[in-house]
Amino acid sequence: MPLAHNLNKFKQLNRATVRDKKLKLQKLESVERKSNELLIVSFLQEQIVNDEQPSYTLSEIQALIESFIDQDRQSLEEVKQDHRKGRPISNKQKLLTEKVKHEEHLFATGYKVPDLSHEETVTRLRNWNGTTGATTGFKFINISKDMKEFPTVEVEMKE
């Protein structure tokens, strides 16, 4: 009888361990995703902090996103220049290649950035302290490379 009890206890502990590992992995992924989202927000802040412009046009926002992606493209080119023929590709080059590919895909499908056409968001971004919690006051918008105009907000008609 004690053998069955030990087996059940083992199964219970095993399930708990698997559950804990899964939760830790989800938390890590969430933190990584948030830090990646903050990268473009902090880049945009650096670009507009000393500018007096109250808001930005769609083409200006697209140009800012393009220059954000260009940073990684330039880093990738530098790493490629340093690469010696006949040697395996470095992890840094692999990561940068994936990062650039991911950013270009996001920009093609819609990059989630603070809405710089909204004056209050621009003001809040200039005064932003760099924390995740402070981004809740921003109005976000998805901007894609091929957009010709800002998405219209659907307003419900009241009778």
Secondary structure, DSSP 8 states (H G I E B T S, - for coil): -HHHHHHHHHHHHHHHHHHHHHHHHHHHHHHHHHHHHHHHHHHHHHHHTT---S---HHHHHHHHHHHHHHHHHHHHHHHHH--TTS---HHHHHHHHHHHHHHHHHHH-EEEE-TTSHHHHHHHHT--S-SGGGGGS-EEEE-TT--S----------
